[in-house]
Amino acid sequence: MIQKKWIRYTAMVALVALPVVTAGCGLFSKQASKQIDPPQVETGGGIQNGGGEEAAPSGQALPDNAAAAAQDSSVTVYLADRNGYVAPVSVPVTLAENETYPRRALELMVENGMYASSLPEDFRPLIPQGTVVLGYDYDEERQVAKVDFSSAFNDYYAGDERSIVEAITWTLTAMTGIKGVELSVEGERLAEMPQAAYPIDDVLTRSIGINIEAADGVDIVKSSPVTLYFSAQTLHDEQYYVPVTRLVERSDSALLAAMEELIAGPLNKKELTSVIWPDVEVAGLEVKDGVAVLDLEDESFGKGSVLPAEMLQAVVLSLTENSNAATVQIRINGESNLVDDQQKSYSEPVGRPHHVNALKS
């Protein structure tokens, strides 16, 4: 695999109980980002720590007794990159008392909005210019985020419609506790998007996919989706992850299909790059007690070899995206004592990064 300048970590690996959880993966040269704890926020049942991809929980406002009336953390938002893909970017934020992470995330996603200077080059927000978040509510029982936009939300280029839906849905469902999203404009629930009539009469979830593509020769009617993580690069040659939902032939194991497609690499080889060794093979893959156990074989791998961090992270991201596994145990040629080129151990099951494609100075 050709080594490229990969956007590196800013935060150290965090050890949470037994599993290893990476605190961040991928970095843009933009602004300072310090080591941080997962943000806390108030849901209907009180304060909880974040723990998923975003690590920012779902709920509502910071508690009234929030220390120093502000909190530093990061929030992951989905933006359009220069190739038209919707990709995550983790942005450091400071919240005022009673401000919410979901609302700040949505405000970051407004084109030419008040936080435009916080975003990296080569990426553009997808929520139409002038849109105001009139309301945000969290239905804890249903785990649904309910968002009400101003009428400016209706004014966008029709070709961006699906990307807008994907960006909002994936941004909010990256936060712990949010499984679905409902959209309204000026208090009226949307049954479909206003320009090209994308249907949203049901709760939006990650099942809608992201950056959808179809594998060669696949009958879409008989297909199944798998979401994979490849890399792209900025104009400054910095690498970042891009999730792609690929429609493939139906399989008895969506997880195995996802791993095989990840190894096969991107269909768009001009703009996306595989970060996994091309000659690696899957010897075994199963989920046990919430852990995806992956056995790989590769003749070129020697015991004690240092592995590319981006390869291992892409595997973890892809396998947790396509299963209910919280962590991933990776073995290569039977060897589980793996270390990446950032000196991080994969000897224990590894969880999803708290933040994907984080900003740095």
N, C-alpha and C positions, 0 to 999 in steps of 0.2 A: 504494500500500500504506500503510495506516495505521501510523504509527510508534508503537511502544509502548516502555515502559521495559524494555530488554533487559538481561539479566544479563551483565555485561561481563567482559573478560579480566582476569586477574591476572598472567599470565605473558606475556613478550614472545614474538614469533614467533621460532622457532628455525630457523636455516638449516642443513639437513643435506645436504651435497653440493650438487647443483644444485637439487633440489626444495625448495619452501618447505613446512615442516610447522608448523602452528599448535600452540602449546604448550597451549592450553586454549580452550574455547569455552563461554560461559555461566557465570554466577557467582551463587551464592546468598549473601545477606547472613547470615553465620553466624559465621565465625571466620577468623583470619588465615591467609593462604596466600601463601607467598613463591615467588619464581622458583626452580625446582628443575630438576635434571637427571633424565632418565629413570632409574628405579631399576635396580639390578643384582641379580642373583640367581644362584644356582648351579644349573645343570642337570647332567645326567650328564657333559657335555663341558666344563664349566668355567663361567666367568662370561660373561654376554652382556648387551648393552644392550637395553632395551626399544625398541620402535619402532612398534607398532600404535596402535589407538585408545587403549588404556590406557597403553602404554609400559612397564607393569610386566611383566617376562618371566614365563615360565611356571614355571620349575623349582622348586627346593626351598629350602634354607636359605641365608642369607648365609654367605659363607666364614668359616672360623675366624679369619682374620686381618682381619676387617672393621674398618675404621678406627673408633675410638671405640666399638666394640661396639654401634653403633646407626646407623640410616640414616633420614634424613628424605626423604619423597617423598609421592606421592599414590596412591590406589587408587580405581578406579571400581567402584561397586557398583550393582546394579539394585534399586530399591525400588518400592513401590506409591505412586502419588501420590494426591491427594485425590479424583481422578476415577476411580480404579481402574486407571489405566494403569501399566504397568511402565516405569520410566524410569531412565536412568543418573544417578548423582550421584558426583562425584569428591571424595574426602575426604582431607585431609592426614593422614598417619600417620607415626609414628616407630617403626621396628622395632628390637627388641632383637637381640642377636647370636643367630644360628641360628633366628630367627623368619622365617616365609615370608609373602610378599604374598598368595598364594592363601588361606592359612589366615586371615590377618587380614581379608581381604575377606569370607570366609564368617562370621567372628565378628561383623563389623559388621552383617551381615544377619539376625542373630538378634533376634527381638522382645524388647524390654526386656532386652537383653543388656548386657554390661559396657561397650560402646561406644555405648550409646543416646544419650548426651549429645553425641556427635560428629555426629549426623545433623540435617539441617534440618527445620524445621517442614513440615507438609503431606505428609510422606513417612513411610511405615511399613515396617519390615523384614518380610519374608515368611517367613523360616525360623522355625518355631514356638518359642515361649518355652521356655527350659530346654534346648534342643538344645545338645549339646557336639560339637565336631569331634574325633572320636576319632582320626582318621587322615587324612593327606593324602599322596598319592604321585603322582609324575609319570612316566608311561611315555614316555620321550623318543623311542623308536623309533616308537611309534604316535601321539605328540603328544596323549596323553590324560591328563587329570587324574582321579585316582581318589580319591573322597572317602568317608569312613566317618563316619556320624553316630550319635549315641546314640539310644536308643529314643524320646526325646521328639520326635524328628523326625516320628514317625507321628501325632502329635496336633495336627491342624489342621482348620480349616473346609474342607469338601470343595470349596466354591466357589472357594477360593484355589488349588486344586491345580495347574492349568495355569500360573498366574502364578508359583507357587513354582518349577516346573520351568524356566520361561522365565528367571526372575531368576537362578537358579544357573548355568544354561547360558550366558547372555549375559555374566554377570559373569566367569566363568572364561575363556571364549573371547575376551574382550576383551584378554586378556594374551598377549603375544607367545609363539608356540610352542604354544599350546593350541588344538587343533582340535576336541576332543571331551571329554565328561565321562561318567564312570561313577559311579553312586551306590550306596552300601551303608548298611545300618543294622545296627549291632552285628556287623559283619564279614560280613553276608549280603548278597550282591548283589541289588539290587532289579530285578525283572522288570517290575513295574508299581508305580504309586504306591498307598499303602495305603488311601486313602479312596474315591476315585472311579475307581481302576484305570487311570489314564493310563499307557499302555504305554511302558516304558523298557528293554525287553529288548535294545535295541541301544545303541550309543554315542550320547549326546545331542550334537547339533551345532546351529549356528544355523539349519540347514534346518528346524527346528521352527517358526521364525517367532517373532514377538512382537506382542502386542496385535492378534491376527488379526481382520480384517474382510473382507467380500466386497463388491466393487463392484456397483452396481445391475444386475440382470438377468444376472449371470454364473452359468453352470452350474458349481458348485464342482467337479464331477467332471472337467470339461474346463478347469479354470482353471490358472493359473500364479501363483506368489507374487512380489511385489516389495515391498521394504522401503523405506519413505519416512520422512523426518524433517520433522515439523511442530513447532509450538510450543504450549505451554500456559502458564498463569501461576499463580503462587502467590497466596495471600490478600493478599500484599503487592504484587501486580501486577508481579512479576518474571517475565520470560519464561525458559523452558527448553525444550530439545529433547525430543521424544517420538518414538521409533521406532514405526512402525506397519507391519505386514505385510498388504498388501492382495492379495486374490485377484482376478486380472483374467483377461480372455480371453487364451488362448495367443497368443504373438506370435513372429515370427521374431527379434525383438531384445528380450530382457528389459530391457536397458539403456535402450532407447528408450521402452519401455512404462513403466519406472520414472520417467523424466523427464517424460513426458506426464502421468502420474498426480500427480507432484509439482506440476506447474503447475495441474492441475485442482483441487488442494487437498484438505483433509480432508473425509471424509464426515460426521463429527461436528463441525459448525461451531459448536456451542454450547461445546465444551470444548477444541477444537483450532483453531489458526489457521495459515493458510498464510503463509510468509515469502518467497514469490517473487512477482514482479510478475504480475498476472493476464493481461496482454496479451502477454507474451513468447511467442515461438514457437521451436521447435527447427528449425534449418536444417541441422544435421548432427551426427552423434554416432558415434564409432568409437573402438576401443581400438587404440593403436599402441605396441608395445614397452613395455607396462605402464602407458601413459598414456591415460586417457580424454579424448579431445579433443572438447569440446562447443562447437558454434557456435549462438548464440542470435541472434534478431532481435527488436528492439523499437523502434518508431517514436519513442517518447518518450526514448530514450537518446541523449545527445549526447556526442561525443568529450570526454574529460576529466571526465565526470560521476563523482561519488562514489557508490559503490554500498553498499547496506546489508550490513554484515558477516554478519548472520544469514542473508541470502538466499544469499550465496556459500558459506557454511559448510554450509547445508542441502543445496545442490547437491553439494558434495564428499562429505559424509556419505552421501547417497543413492546416488551413482554408485559410490563405492568399496564400498558394502555389497552392491551388485548385480552386481559384476564382480570380476575378478582384477586390476583396475587398482590400482596403488599410489598414483598421483597423478592429478590432474585439471587439464587446461588449459582455461580458459574464455575464449571470445571472444564479444563482443557486437557485432553489425553489423560483423564483421571486425576489431574493435579488441581487441587482447590486452593492451595496457598499462592494466590495470584496477587501481584502488585503492579499498579499502573505507573506510567512515566511521571506522575505527580506524587509518587511515593505513598499512595493510598492503597490500603489492603482490601482485597476482595475475598479474604478467607472465610468471612461470615456473610450471611445473606445481606444484600444491599438494597436499600429503598430508593425511590425516585428522588431526584434533586428537589430541594425546597424551591430553588429559583433556576429557571432555564434562560440562557443567553443574558446574563446579568451585565449591567453597565459597570465600567471601571474608569478610572482617570487615566 
